[in-house]
């Protein structure tokens, strides 16, 4: 993810989200289905149903209801605005642009509508009209970044390279956005054939951060390949740090200069440059309160560049997070076999299949990947995760072990592999092997809170190494003070150490953070009993009975309710 992410998020919360979703504060409480059927002939009913569907993240139902409402009042500004946004969320940019045009005729255009109209004109090659539309974007904090990007690429398209360069340079001078501006400056020079100036921009961007984003490295590698410097391109590919790109396939694409190269790696024209800019903004907004806006920017990126694998994957990930698993599958499935992003898309597809309870299909998909790529360790990692989720501990251990065998070298990022296998060992009662894996994970990532918590809790549960357990869990709490599970671990290690008075407030805080967790409530009951608060202890245990328990836990709770802790 690009390093300008956090600053851009702050801007987005202040600026564009409010403009896009204005006047949508009061939401109806009824079911969207009830509203849709109960007000079939009512404009206001369809409008309310559409609003509820939008809040419920059901863009398809929102679009249907706003269309129904507009049949009764096609010039209602509220309906046009809502319908416009619904179509954008669905990726129906052509329909959104038509609604924007209609809004202009009513003299009620919103700033974001001008962006969409401009992109439509740019896609059609009408760059003068696109420039006019983009020029009408209002001044705002976010548009201080967005406007120079899109106007820069518009200038490049019209052959005015100096103006484009000036626009991108403005961004590179803003604190927190230097890499973004330099990336697009390099891409602009590359399209203009200014190889040395592109070199300077890319190299300056790479030096700006100790760990430059992979997107910058890929763009730089493509630039080197395009200017017949394959050795430098390969060296840049070696510097990739994430697992979303297959380096072997990427090198092949760079060397062969296939047609796929133009659509996946190279920025070959100004439309591709606009798509890159929209993708960068979407990526920066991902996982924030503005996910809805991030999805819209990803849709717009794909509108400008339909075969853009990184944008399809990004959009698929966001759709997954919002519960739109079948839509996510469509985007992951678009990535072709020869793409450098194919395996990463397949891994995302497997995870999505598991989310919709098609675990066997997910396993079959991963096994097919292994059949075609027998040395691909990542497939074994995903199989291990799937088997672990099914509590098939032995099969999970086997998959993780094979992944570790296939890795050429051990890296710090491999802590997650040892941690995951350690959990499988611990759950299958192989404690010595589990402990060794947890310690290896901490060796690779010394302050990893999840590992410190799991290992510390496991020691406390066994009543061993309580001093070390306390030290680990205290460190974990410092990093994640709002994590109820880690708070519970701290309380439990104090309990196991016999420090019941200090355990109580920690466990009370854990229950506040995780009020519906049976184990945490049970622990608090035990601590209450030990400090003589026996009525409160029985209340906690009785409360646990209403939660989801396995047979052994339920038996333990019933015994405590009957006899207290003396019999346990």
C-alpha positions in Angstrom: 0.0 0.0 0.0 1.3 3.4 -0.9 2.9 5.4 1.9 0.6 8.5 1.4 -2.3 6.4 2.7 -2.9 7.7 6.1 -2.8 11.4 5.1 -5.2 10.8 2.2 -7.6 9.0 4.6 -7.7 12.0 6.9 -8.5 14.2 3.9 -11.2 11.9 2.6 -13.1 11.9 5.9 -13.2 15.7 5.8 -14.0 16.4 2.2 -15.5 14.1 -0.4 -17.4 11.6 1.7 -19.6 14.3 3.0 -20.2 15.8 -0.4 -21.1 12.4 -1.9 -23.4 11.2 0.8 -24.9 14.5 1.9 -28.5 14.5 3.1 -28.5 10.8 4.0 -28.3 11.1 7.7 -31.8 9.9 8.7 -32.2 6.2 7.8 -35.4 4.2 7.9 -35.6 1.3 10.4 -37.9 -1.0 8.4 -36.7 -4.0 6.3 -35.7 -3.1 2.8 -37.9 -5.9 1.5 -40.9 -4.7 3.5 -40.4 -1.2 2.2 -40.0 -2.3 -1.4 -43.2 -4.4 -1.4 -45.2 -2.2 0.9 -44.7 1.0 -1.1 -44.7 -0.4 -4.7 -46.6 2.6 -6.0 -45.2 5.2 -3.7 -42.3 7.4 -4.8 -41.4 8.2 -1.2 -41.6 4.5 -0.3 -39.2 3.5 -3.0 -36.9 6.3 -2.0 -36.8 5.2 1.6 -36.3 1.6 0.5 -33.4 2.6 -1.7 -31.9 4.6 1.1 -32.1 1.7 3.5 -30.7 -0.7 0.9 -27.7 1.7 0.4 -27.1 1.7 4.2 -27.5 -2.1 4.2 -24.8 -2.3 1.5 -27.2 -3.7 -1.1 -26.4 -1.5 -4.1 -28.5 -3.6 -6.5 -31.7 -3.2 -4.4 -30.9 0.5 -4.0 -30.6 1.0 -7.7 -33.8 -0.9 -8.3 -35.8 1.3 -5.8 -34.3 4.6 -7.0 -35.2 3.7 -10.6 -38.8 2.9 -9.5 -39.0 6.2 -7.7 -37.6 8.2 -10.6 -40.3 6.7 -12.9 -42.8 8.8 -10.8 -40.6 11.9 -10.5 -37.6 11.9 -12.9 -36.5 15.4 -12.0 -36.3 15.0 -8.2 -32.7 16.1 -7.3 -32.5 13.8 -4.3 -33.4 10.8 -6.4 -31.0 11.7 -9.2 -28.1 12.0 -6.6 -28.9 8.7 -4.9 -29.4 6.9 -8.2 -26.1 8.3 -9.5 -24.2 7.0 -6.5 -25.9 3.6 -6.7 -25.0 3.1 -10.3 -21.4 4.1 -9.5 -21.2 1.5 -6.6 -22.4 -1.1 -9.1 -19.8 0.0 -11.7 -22.5 1.2 -14.1 -20.5 4.3 -15.1 -22.3 4.9 -18.3 -25.7 5.1 -16.5 -24.1 7.3 -13.8 -22.8 9.7 -16.5 -26.3 9.9 -18.0 -27.8 10.8 -14.7 -25.1 13.4 -14.2 -26.0 15.0 -17.6 -29.6 15.1 -16.6 -28.7 16.8 -13.3 -26.7 19.4 -15.2 -29.8 20.3 -17.2 -31.6 20.8 -13.9 -28.7 23.1 -12.8 -28.1 20.8 -9.8 -24.8 19.1 -10.6 -22.6 17.9 -7.8 -18.7 18.0 -7.9 -18.3 14.3 -8.2 -20.6 14.2 -11.3 -18.1 16.4 -13.1 -15.4 13.9 -12.4 -17.6 11.1 -14.0 -18.5 13.2 -17.0 -14.8 14.0 -17.5 -13.8 10.4 -17.3 -16.5 9.5 -19.9 -15.2 12.1 -22.3 -11.6 11.0 -21.7 -12.5 7.4 -22.4 -14.0 8.5 -25.7 -10.9 10.5 -26.6 -12.6 13.8 -26.2 -9.8 15.3 -24.0 -10.8 18.9 -24.5 -14.3 18.2 -23.1 -12.7 16.1 -20.4 -10.4 19.0 -19.4 -13.4 21.3 -19.2 -15.3 18.9 -16.9 -12.2 18.3 -14.7 -11.6 22.0 -14.5 -15.0 22.4 -12.7 -14.0 20.3 -9.7 -14.2 22.6 -6.7 -11.2 23.5 -4.6 -10.9 21.3 -1.5 -8.2 19.4 0.4 -8.7 16.1 -1.4 -9.0 17.8 -4.8 -5.6 19.4 -4.2 -4.4 15.8 -4.9 -7.1 14.5 -7.2 -7.3 17.5 -9.6 -3.6 17.7 -10.4 -3.5 14.0 -11.1 -6.4 14.0 -13.6 -5.5 17.4 -15.1 -1.9 16.2 -15.5 -2.9 13.2 -17.5 -5.4 15.3 -19.5 -2.5 17.6 -20.4 -0.3 14.6 -21.4 -3.1 13.3 -23.6 -3.3 16.7 -25.4 0.5 16.6 -26.0 1.1 19.4 -23.4 3.8 17.5 -21.5 5.1 20.5 -19.7 1.7 21.2 -18.2 1.3 17.6 -17.2 4.8 17.6 -15.5 3.9 20.8 -13.7 0.7 19.2 -12.3 2.5 16.1 -11.1 5.3 18.1 -9.6 2.8 20.0 -7.5 1.8 16.7 -5.8 5.4 15.6 -5.3 6.0 18.8 -3.3 3.2 18.1 -0.8 4.3 16.4 2.4 3.1 12.8 2.6 2.4 12.7 -1.2 5.9 12.8 -2.6 6.0 9.2 -3.8 2.6 9.5 -5.4 3.6 12.7 -7.3 7.0 11.2 -8.4 5.4 8.0 -9.5 3.0 9.8 -11.9 5.8 12.2 -12.9 7.9 9.2 -14.0 5.0 7.6 -15.8 4.2 10.8 -17.6 7.8 11.3 -18.7 7.8 7.6 -19.8 4.9 8.1 -22.1 6.4 11.3 -23.5 9.6 9.4 -24.3 11.7 11.3 -21.9 13.7 8.3 -20.6 16.3 10.2 -18.5 13.8 12.4 -16.8 11.6 9.3 -16.1 14.7 7.7 -14.6 15.3 10.6 -12.3 11.7 10.7 -11.1 11.5 7.0 -10.4 14.9 6.9 -8.7 14.0 9.9 -6.5 10.7 8.2 -5.5 12.5 4.9 -4.6 15.0 6.8 -2.4 12.2 8.7 -0.5 11.2 5.7 1.7 13.2 2.9 3.3 10.6 0.4 2.0 9.2 1.8 -1.2 5.8 0.4 -2.2 5.8 -2.5 -4.6 3.5 -0.6 -7.1 6.4 1.9 -7.5 8.9 -0.9 -8.0 6.7 -2.6 -10.7 6.3 0.7 -12.6 10.0 1.3 -12.4 10.8 -2.3 -13.7 8.4 -1.8 -16.6 10.1 1.5 -17.4 13.5 -0.2 -17.5 12.1 -3.0 -19.7 10.5 -0.6 -22.0 13.8 1.2 -22.5 15.7 -2.1 -23.1 17.3 -2.4 -19.7 16.1 -5.9 -18.8 18.9 -6.6 -16.2 17.9 -3.5 -14.2 14.2 -4.5 -14.6 15.0 -8.0 -13.1 16.9 -6.4 -10.2 13.9 -4.2 -9.4 11.6 -7.2 -9.5 13.9 -8.9 -6.9 13.1 -6.0 -4.5 9.4 -6.8 -4.4 8.4 -7.5 -0.8 4.7 -8.6 -1.1 3.3 -11.8 -2.4 0.7 -10.5 -4.7 2.9 -10.6 -7.8 4.5 -13.8 -9.3 8.0 -12.5 -9.9 8.8 -15.3 -12.5 5.8 -14.5 -14.6 6.4 -10.8 -14.3 10.0 -11.2 -15.6 8.7 -13.2 -18.5 6.2 -10.6 -19.3 8.8 -7.9 -19.2 11.2 -9.8 -21.4 8.7 -11.0 -24.0 6.8 -7.7 -24.3 3.6 -9.6 -24.9 0.2 -7.9 -25.5 -0.6 -8.7 -21.9 2.3 -6.4 -20.9 0.4 -3.4 -22.3 -2.7 -4.1 -20.2 -1.1 -5.2 -17.0 2.3 -3.7 -16.4 2.9 -0.8 -18.7 1.1 2.5 -18.6 0.9 3.1 -22.4 -1.4 6.1 -22.7 -3.1 8.9 -20.7 -6.2 6.8 -20.1 -4.1 4.2 -18.4 -2.5 7.0 -16.4 -5.9 8.1 -15.2 -6.8 4.5 -14.3 -3.6 4.3 -12.2 -4.4 7.6 -10.4 -7.9 6.4 -9.5 -6.5 3.0 -8.4 -3.9 4.7 -6.2 -6.6 6.7 -4.4 -8.8 3.7 -4.0 -6.0 1.7 -2.5 -5.2 4.5 -0.1 -8.9 4.7 1.0 -9.3 0.9 1.5 -10.1 -0.4 5.0 -11.2 3.0 6.2 -14.6 4.3 7.1 -14.6 5.4 3.4 -14.7 1.9 2.0 -17.7 2.8 0.0 -15.8 5.6 -1.7 -12.8 3.3 -2.2 -15.1 0.9 -4.1 -16.3 3.7 -6.3 -12.7 4.8 -7.2 -11.8 1.2 -8.0 -14.9 1.0 -10.3 -13.8 4.2 -12.0 -10.3 2.8 -12.5 -11.6 -0.3 -14.2 -13.9 1.8 -16.3 -10.9 3.6 -17.7 -8.8 0.4 -17.9 -11.1 -2.7 -18.0 -8.3 -5.3 -18.0 -6.4 -4.0 -15.0 -5.6 -6.9 -12.7 -4.5 -5.0 -9.6 -7.8 -3.0 -9.6 -9.8 -6.2 -10.1 -8.1 -7.8 -7.1 -8.4 -4.6 -5.0 -12.1 -4.4 -5.8 -12.6 -8.1 -5.1 -10.9 -7.7 -1.7 -13.2 -4.8 -0.7 -16.3 -6.5 -2.0 -15.3 -9.5 0.2 -15.0 -7.3 3.2 -18.5 -5.8 2.6 -20.0 -9.3 2.3 -20.4 -9.3 -1.5 -18.6 -12.6 -1.9 -20.2 -13.6 -5.3 -19.3 -10.2 -6.8 -15.8 -10.7 -5.4 -15.5 -14.1 -7.1 -16.4 -12.5 -10.4 -13.5 -10.1 -10.1 -10.9 -12.6 -8.9 -12.0 -14.9 -11.8 -11.2 -12.3 -14.4 -7.5 -12.6 -13.9 -6.0 -14.7 -16.7 -3.7 -17.7 -16.2 -0.7 -15.9 -17.8 -1.1 -12.9 -15.6 1.6 -12.1 -13.0 -1.4 -11.7 -10.5 -3.1 -15.0 -11.3 -1.9 -17.0 -8.3 -2.7 -14.2 -5.9 -6.2 -13.9 -7.4 -6.6 -17.7 -7.1 -5.6 -17.5 -3.4 -8.2 -14.8 -2.8 -10.7 -16.9 -4.7 -10.0 -19.8 -2.4 -10.5 -17.6 0.7 -13.8 -16.3 -0.8 -15.1 -19.8 -1.5 -14.4 -20.7 2.1 -16.3 -17.6 3.2 -19.4 -18.9 1.4 -18.9 -22.4 3.0 -17.5 -24.0 -0.2 -14.5 -25.3 1.6 -14.0 -28.4 -0.5 -14.1 -26.3 -3.7 -11.5 -24.1 -2.1 -9.3 -27.0 -1.3 -9.7 -28.5 -4.8 -8.7 -25.1 -6.3 -5.5 -25.0 -4.2 -4.7 -28.6 -5.0 -4.9 -27.8 -8.7 -2.5 -24.9 -8.1 -0.1 -27.3 -6.5 -0.5 -29.8 -9.3 0.5 -27.0 -11.8 3.0 -25.3 -9.5 4.5 -28.1 -7.3 7.0 -25.7 -5.7 4.5 -23.0 -4.9 4.6 -22.8 -1.1 1.8 -20.3 -0.7 -0.8 -22.8 -1.9 0.2 -25.0 1.1 -0.1 -22.1 3.4 -3.7 -21.5 2.3 -4.5 -25.2 2.6 -3.1 -25.1 6.1 -5.3 -22.2 7.0 -8.4 -23.9 5.5 -7.6 -27.2 7.4 -7.0 -25.2 10.6 -10.4 -23.5 10.3 -12.0 -26.9 10.0 -10.0 -28.1 13.1 -8.3 -30.7 11.0 -5.1 -30.2 13.0 -3.0 -33.0 11.5 -3.7 -32.0 7.9 -3.0 -28.3 8.8 0.4 -29.3 10.3 1.3 -31.3 7.2 0.5 -28.4 4.9 2.4 -25.8 6.9 5.4 -28.1 7.2 5.4 -28.6 3.4 5.2 -24.8 2.9 8.2 -24.3 5.2 10.2 -27.0 3.4 9.5 -25.3 0.0 10.7 -21.9 1.1 14.2 -21.2 0.0 15.1 -19.1 3.0 13.4 -18.1 6.3 12.3 -14.5 6.4 10.9 -12.3 9.3 7.5 -12.4 7.6 7.4 -16.2 8.2 6.5 -15.7 11.8 2.9 -16.2 10.8 3.7 -19.7 9.4 5.3 -20.8 12.6 2.6 -19.2 14.7 -0.2 -21.0 12.6 1.5 -24.3 12.8 2.1 -23.8 16.5 -1.6 -23.4 17.1 -2.3 -26.6 15.2 0.3 -28.4 17.3 -1.1 -27.0 20.5 -4.6 -27.9 19.7 -3.6 -31.5 18.8 -1.8 -31.8 22.2 1.8 -31.7 20.9 2.9 -29.0 23.3 6.7 -29.4 22.9 6.5 -28.8 19.1 3.9 -26.0 19.6 6.2 -24.2 22.0 9.1 -24.5 19.7 7.1 -22.9 16.9 5.8 -20.1 19.0 9.4 -19.3 20.2 10.6 -19.4 16.5 7.8 -17.0 15.6 8.9 -14.6 18.3 12.5 -14.9 17.2 11.4 -13.7 13.7 9.0 -11.1 15.1 10.0 -10.3 18.7 7.1 -8.0 19.6 4.2 -9.7 17.8 1.3 -9.3 20.2 -0.7 -12.3 19.0 2.2 -14.7 19.4 3.1 -13.2 22.8 -0.5 -13.6 23.9 -1.0 -17.1 22.7 2.3 -18.4 24.2 1.8 -16.5 27.4 -1.8 -17.8 27.8 -0.7 -21.4 27.0 2.0 -21.2 29.7 -0.5 -19.8 32.2 -3.1 -22.4 31.4 -0.6 -25.1 32.2 0.6 -23.3 35.3 4.2 -23.1 34.0 6.7 -20.3 33.3 4.2 -17.8 34.9 6.8 -15.0 35.2 7.7 -15.2 31.6 4.0 -15.5 30.6 3.2 -12.4 32.5 6.0 -10.5 30.8 4.9 -11.5 27.4 1.2 -10.7 27.9 2.0 -7.3 29.5 3.9 -6.4 26.3 0.9 -7.6 24.2 -1.5 -5.5 26.2 0.7 -2.5 25.7 0.4 -2.9 22.0 -3.3 -3.9 21.9 -5.0 -2.4 25.0 -8.5 -2.8 23.5 -8.2 -6.5 22.7 -10.4 -8.4 25.0 -8.7 -11.7 24.5 -5.3 -10.3 25.4 -6.8 -8.6 28.5 -8.3 -11.9 29.5 -4.8 -13.5 29.1 -3.3 -11.0 31.5 -6.1 -11.6 34.0 -5.7 -15.3 33.7 -1.9 -15.4 34.2 -2.5 -13.3 37.4 -5.1 -15.8 38.5 -2.9 -18.8 37.8 -0.1 -17.0 39.8 -2.5 -16.8 42.8 -2.9 -13.0 42.5 -6.7 -13.1 42.5 -7.3 -9.5 43.6 -5.3 -8.1 40.7 -6.8 -10.7 38.3 -10.4 -9.4 39.0 -10.2 -5.9 37.4 -8.2 -7.2 34.4 -10.9 -9.9 33.8 -13.7 -7.4 34.3 -12.1 -5.2 31.7 -11.8 -8.3 29.4 -15.5 -9.0 29.8 -16.4 -5.4 29.0 -14.4 -5.7 25.8 -15.7 -9.2 24.9 -19.1 -9.5 26.8 -20.3 -12.5 24.8 -17.2 -14.7 25.1 -17.9 -17.8 27.3 -14.3 -18.5 28.4 -13.7 -14.9 29.4 -16.9 -14.7 31.5 -16.0 -18.1 33.0 -12.6 -16.8 34.0 -14.2 -13.8 35.7 -16.5 -16.1 37.6 -13.5 -18.1 38.9 -11.7 -15.0 40.0 -14.8 -13.7 41.8 -15.1 -17.0 43.7 -11.4 -16.8 44.8 -11.8 -13.3 46.3 -15.0 -14.4 48.1 -17.6 -12.8 45.8 -19.5 -16.0 45.4 -22.9 -14.7 44.4 -21.3 -12.7 41.6 -19.3 -15.9 40.6 -22.4 -17.9 40.3 -24.1 -15.1 38.3 -21.2 -15.2 35.8 -21.3 -19.0 35.5 -25.0 -18.9 35.0 -24.6 -16.3 32.3 -22.1 -18.5 30.6 -24.7 -21.3 30.3 -26.7 -19.1 27.8 -23.6 -18.9 25.5 -22.4 -21.4 22.9 -20.5 -24.1 24.8 -19.1 -27.5 23.9 -20.2 -30.5 26.1 -17.1 -30.5 28.3 -17.3 -26.8 29.1 -21.1 -27.1 29.9 -20.3 -29.9 32.2 -17.7 -27.9 34.0 -20.0 -24.9 34.4 -22.8 -27.1 35.8 -20.4 -28.5 38.3 -19.2 -25.1 39.4 -22.8 -23.9 39.8 -23.6 -26.9 42.0 -20.4 -27.1 44.1 -18.3 -24.0 43.5 -14.6 -24.3 42.8 -13.9 -26.6 45.7 -14.8 -29.7 43.6 -12.9 -28.5 40.5 
